[in-house]
Amino acid sequence: MQKYDKSLTEVWEWKMRVYQDVKDLTPKEYIEKIRNDADKILSESGVKLTLVPPKKEHQRIA
């Protein structure tokens, strides 16, 4: 039996848990899960994001 580094084994286990959590989700449900997880992390860490309006030189004029 080949012995693997503990950190590599932990990453493989994490990857499998994530896969099991999302394998049956539709794309819409998956995006909603990602959005909810991100919002939770931001609120728990006290991070508040604000939108920055685009600069005029980056706007397209038709």
C-alpha positions in Angstrom: 0.0 0.0 0.0 1.3 3.4 -1.0 1.4 6.0 1.8 0.2 9.5 0.8 0.9 12.8 2.5 -1.7 13.7 5.1 -2.5 17.1 3.5 -3.1 15.4 0.2 -5.5 12.9 1.7 -7.4 15.7 3.5 -7.8 17.6 0.1 -9.1 14.4 -1.5 -11.6 13.9 1.3 -12.7 17.6 1.1 -13.1 17.3 -2.7 -15.3 14.2 -2.3 -17.5 15.9 0.4 -18.0 18.9 -1.9 -18.8 16.7 -4.8 -21.4 14.8 -2.8 -23.0 18.1 -1.7 -23.4 19.4 -5.2 -23.7 16.4 -7.5 -27.5 16.4 -7.7 -28.0 20.2 -7.9 -29.2 21.9 -11.1 -27.0 24.7 -12.4 -29.4 27.3 -10.9 -29.4 25.6 -7.5 -25.6 25.3 -7.7 -25.2 29.1 -8.3 -27.7 29.8 -5.5 -25.6 27.6 -3.1 -22.4 29.4 -4.1 -24.1 32.8 -3.6 -25.5 31.8 -0.2 -22.1 30.4 0.9 -20.3 33.6 -0.2 -22.9 35.8 1.6 -22.5 33.8 4.8 -18.7 34.1 4.7 -18.8 37.8 4.0 -21.3 38.5 6.8 -19.4 36.3 9.3 -16.1 38.1 8.6 -17.7 41.6 8.6 -16.8 42.3 5.0 -19.0 44.8 3.1 -18.6 45.1 -0.6 -19.7 48.1 -2.6 -20.2 48.4 -6.3 -17.8 50.7 -8.1 -19.3 52.4 -11.2 -17.3 51.8 -14.4 -15.1 54.6 -15.7 -16.3 56.4 -18.7 -13.4 55.4 -20.8 -14.4 51.7 -20.3 -18.0 52.3 -21.5 -18.9 51.5 -25.0 -20.6 54.1 -27.1 -22.7 52.7 -29.9 
